Amino acid sequence: TTIGLDPLAGRKSMNVVVGGLGLGYTAVEVLKNHDVASLYIVETMDAVIDWHRQGLVPLGNVLTADSRTQYVQGDFFAMARVGGSGFDPQNAMRQFDAVLLDIDHSPAHVLSPAHNDFYSSAGLNHFKSRLNDGGVFALWSNDPPESGFESVLNDVFGGSQSHVVEFDNPFTGGTSTNTVYVARN
């Protein structure tokens, strides 16, 4: 999360979208940044949002208690497309300073074939309209950096960075890595 917001250091009153709620780790990290004015968390499953609202998951109370948090139930990818509803239910045309996406396993290993077009040049070019000038798109991936996707990001955004993040993995007893792609509008 800090990797995704780092390029915006010094920007005040940021409006951020997190695509995918899960256990809430990404969203809680966003809220640690005092320059974040609003956080829209887009989650497809009502049940996951309810778990947080009811405090059934460890970070649910943290997110729900923070007045900057807005849960939005819906399909992130449908909302991101041209003609989609956008991420703010009150303003379909609203733009954001950062969109942090943590839904698919990677751009090559998606949870639904319907997501594939988002990761294309056409899909990302349409999505860019959801970002303010200088806004950041960051994508978590379980895979190592993929040169094909890096090329798409570079073509669409005029540049990007791929950060390999190493972390202790309690399931394997060793370390694992993920990739965070960061592109700026």
C-alpha positions in Angstrom: 0.0 0.0 0.0 2.7 2.5 0.8 4.3 1.6 -2.5 1.1 2.6 -4.3 0.8 5.9 -2.4 4.5 6.9 -2.2 4.4 8.7 -5.6 1.7 11.0 -4.1 3.8 12.1 -1.1 2.8 15.6 -0.2 -0.5 15.5 -1.9 -3.2 16.5 0.5 -6.9 15.4 0.8 -6.4 12.3 -1.4 -9.3 10.2 -2.5 -8.4 6.6 -2.8 -10.1 3.4 -4.1 -9.1 -0.1 -3.0 -10.4 -2.8 -5.3 -11.0 -5.9 -3.2 -11.7 -5.9 0.5 -10.7 -9.3 1.7 -9.5 -9.2 5.3 -8.9 -5.4 5.0 -5.1 -5.2 5.2 -4.7 -3.0 2.2 -7.5 -0.6 3.3 -6.2 -0.3 6.8 -2.7 0.6 5.4 -4.3 3.3 3.3 -6.0 4.8 6.3 -2.7 5.1 8.1 -1.9 7.9 5.6 -3.2 11.1 7.2 -3.4 12.8 3.8 -6.2 10.4 2.7 -9.5 12.2 2.8 -11.7 9.4 1.6 -11.4 5.7 1.0 -13.8 3.8 -1.3 -13.5 0.0 -0.9 -15.0 -1.8 -3.8 -16.0 -5.4 -3.0 -18.2 -7.7 -5.1 -19.5 -9.8 -2.2 -22.0 -8.3 0.3 -21.1 -11.0 2.8 -17.4 -9.8 3.0 -18.6 -6.2 3.6 -21.0 -7.4 6.3 -18.3 -9.4 8.0 -16.4 -6.1 8.4 -19.4 -4.1 9.5 -20.3 -6.7 12.1 -16.7 -6.9 13.4 -16.4 -10.6 12.5 -12.9 -10.1 11.0 -10.0 -8.6 13.0 -9.8 -5.3 11.0 -13.5 -4.8 10.4 -14.0 -2.5 13.4 -11.0 -0.4 12.4 -12.3 0.2 8.9 -15.9 0.7 9.9 -15.1 3.1 12.6 -13.1 5.4 10.3 -15.3 8.1 8.9 -13.2 8.2 5.7 -14.3 4.6 4.8 -17.0 4.0 2.3 -17.9 0.4 1.4 -19.1 0.0 -2.2 -20.7 -3.3 -3.2 -20.1 -4.1 -6.8 -17.9 -5.4 -9.6 -14.7 -3.3 -9.7 -14.1 -4.2 -13.3 -17.6 -3.3 -14.5 -17.4 0.0 -12.5 -14.0 0.8 -14.1 -15.1 0.4 -17.7 -16.3 3.3 -19.8 -20.0 3.5 -19.3 -19.6 1.8 -15.9 -21.0 3.3 -12.8 -17.7 4.5 -11.5 -16.5 3.9 -7.9 -18.5 6.6 -6.2 -22.2 5.7 -6.0 -23.1 9.4 -5.8 -20.9 10.6 -8.7 -20.1 8.2 -11.6 -17.6 10.7 -13.1 -15.6 11.2 -9.9 -11.8 10.8 -10.3 -9.4 9.5 -7.7 -5.8 10.2 -6.7 -5.0 6.5 -6.3 -6.6 3.2 -7.3 -5.1 0.2 -5.6 -6.2 -3.1 -7.1 -5.9 -6.4 -5.2 -8.4 -8.8 -6.7 -6.9 -11.1 -9.3 -3.9 -13.3 -8.6 -2.1 -11.5 -11.4 -2.8 -9.9 -14.8 -2.3 -13.4 -16.3 -4.1 -15.4 -13.6 -7.5 -13.8 -13.2 -10.4 -15.0 -11.1 -12.9 -14.5 -14.0 -12.3 -14.4 -17.8 -14.4 -11.3 -17.7 -11.5 -9.4 -16.1 -9.1 -10.1 -19.0 -10.0 -7.0 -21.0 -9.2 -4.7 -18.1 -5.5 -5.6 -18.3 -5.3 -4.8 -22.0 -4.2 -1.4 -23.5 -7.8 -0.6 -24.4 -9.1 -1.5 -20.9 -6.4 0.5 -19.1 -6.8 3.4 -21.4 -10.5 3.6 -20.5 -9.7 3.1 -16.8 -7.3 6.0 -16.8 -10.3 8.4 -16.9 -11.0 7.3 -13.4 -7.7 8.9 -12.2 -6.9 12.5 -11.5 -4.0 14.1 -13.3 -0.9 12.6 -11.7 -3.0 9.9 -10.1 -1.6 6.5 -9.3 -2.7 3.0 -10.4 -1.1 0.2 -8.3 -1.7 -3.5 -8.8 -0.8 -6.3 -6.5 0.3 -9.6 -8.3 1.2 -12.9 -6.9 3.5 -13.5 -9.9 7.0 -12.2 -10.7 7.0 -9.1 -13.0 5.5 -9.9 -16.4 7.2 -8.1 -19.3 4.1 -8.2 -21.4 2.0 -6.4 -18.8 4.9 -4.0 -18.0 4.8 -3.1 -21.7 1.1 -2.4 -21.6 1.4 -0.2 -18.6 4.3 1.7 -20.2 2.3 2.2 -23.4 -0.8 3.4 -21.5 0.7 5.5 -18.8 4.0 6.5 -20.4 6.0 4.5 -17.7 5.6 2.3 -14.7 7.6 0.5 -12.1 7.5 -3.1 -10.9 8.4 -3.6 -7.3 9.2 -7.1 -6.0 8.2 -7.4 -2.4 9.7 -10.1 -0.3 8.0 -11.3 2.9 8.1 -14.1 5.5 5.7 -16.9 4.6 4.4 -18.8 7.6 2.9 -21.5 5.4 6.2 -22.4 3.8 8.5 -21.5 6.6 10.5 -19.4 4.2 10.1 -16.2 2.2 7.9 -15.5 -0.8 7.6 -12.6 -3.2 4.9 -10.6 -4.8 5.0 -7.8 -7.4 3.4 -4.4 -7.1 3.0 -2.6 -10.4 2.8 1.2 -10.1 1.9 3.6 -12.9 1.1 7.3 -12.8 -1.5 9.1 -14.9 
